[in-house]
């Protein structure tokens, strides 16, 4: 393996350790009472190393959710090249579900614990809602760009908002019920089909 390959694997292990440490501390002490220094110490790295990987505590919880916005926008743009909008949106959501289920970072257990923490913390719920609105805006813009004569701003927002609202409500209900990752994915897929 090359030196750059080893470096990348080490970076991934460090990021995973930071995710897991942050999640453990947030669940044990609460999000607001946990400091960046405590997270770094729990992960066995310096505060500087933490900041080399993440902008701060919020990024430890919401960073991958921000990344999913970019992924969904790119996937939707590709899907719209060959499919009708409803099918393209459904396939985009399926792609992201598959990606989250297969993604090693953060692990499914960490991702699930973080999602439950976000539901439990009002500050994080508000920031998560901001991300949902950003996702809706981005996907609606992609849809409008692909079909400018078919969708204006309101029509595109309505179509995208219907799908995202169903997904969000299904995931929230499944999380509150205590579902496993597999059950959460099934709930999300069921929401897509409705």
Buried (B, 14 or more C-beta within 10 A) or exposed (E): EEEEEEEEEEEEEBBBBBBBBBBBBBBEEEBEEBEBEBBBBBBEBEBEBBEEBBEEBBBBBBBBBEEBBEBBBEBBBBBBEEBEBEEBBBBBBBBBBEEBBEBEEBBBEBBBBBBBBBBBBEEBBEBBEEBBEEBBBBBBBBBBEBBEEEBEEEBBBEBBBEBBEBBBEBBBEBBEEEBEBEEBBBBBBEBBEE
